[in-house]
Amino acid sequence: MTQSDYILDAGEIIKVDEGFSGIPYKCPAGYLTIGYGRNLDANPLTPSEAEILMYNDIEKIDSELKKRLPYFAQLTPARKVVLISMAFQLGLNGLLGFRKTLAYLAIGSFEHASKEMLNSRWANQTPKRARRLAEMMRRG
């Protein structure tokens, strides 16, 4: 058996013994745990692990935006980035609540869409991000 074989075998045993939880929980010893017994107190996520999770989330958002917004595919990459970033921060439903912004995007009125982004509680809560993303939306 090669090293990779026994590592794979160990993983299968651990999966059976630990079970899976996608939601953090306190294990019997009181440690914050997730996945297949990952003790987050002793073994927190690394930046590279968090990046994998982030890109998985971005791919899900991209897929949903393609389904929900018929014009999404025609947007410039920069404008797609804006919508994905907003959905990542606010959740998909939060982004979809920007009805005026999205209506302007649907007709290609990017200046108005940008202004509507700034006319929101979101822009008041995260002004630097909102101004930067609104400018990206305007410029395309």
VENSUL-V738098 format. One record per pair of residues at least 24 apart in sequence whose ideal C-beta (glycine too) atoms are under 10 Angstrom apart, sorted by sequence separation. I is the first residue (numbers start at 1). J is the second residue. If there is no record, write none. Layout:
[[I	J] [I	J]]
This chain:
[[61	85] [68	92] [97	121] [98	122] [110	134] [113	137] [114	138] [11	36] [59	84] [61	86] [62	87] [97	122] [113	138] [114	139] [58	84] [61	87] [69	95] [79	105] [110	136] [111	137] [112	138] [114	140] [57	84] [58	85] [60	87] [61	88] [65	92] [68	95] [69	96] [95	122] [110	137] [111	138] [60	88] [64	92] [68	96] [94	122] [110	138] [111	139] [58	87] [110	139] [57	87] [58	88] [61	91] [65	95] [72	102] [75	105] [90	120] [110	140] [57	88] [61	92] [64	95] [65	96] [71	102] [74	105] [79	110] [82	113] [86	117] [60	92] [64	96] [82	114] [90	122] [105	137] [69	102] [72	105] [75	108] [89	122] [101	134] [104	137] [54	88] [61	95] [68	102] [71	105] [72	106] [74	108] [76	110] [79	113] [71	106] [75	110] [79	114] [82	117] [69	105] [70	106] [71	107] [86	122] [89	125] [90	126] [101	137] [69	106] [71	108] [89	126] [89	129] [89	130] [86	129] [85	129] [86	130] [89	133] [85	132] [86	133] [85	133] [82	132] [83	133] [82	133] [85	136] [86	137] [81	133] [82	134] [82	135] [79	133] [82	136] [83	137] [78	133] [81	136] [82	137] [81	137] [82	138] [78	135] [79	136] [78	136] [79	137] [82	140] [78	137] [79	138] [76	136] [78	138] [79	139] [76	137] [78	139] [79	140] [75	137] [78	140] [76	139] [77	140] [76	140] [75	140]]
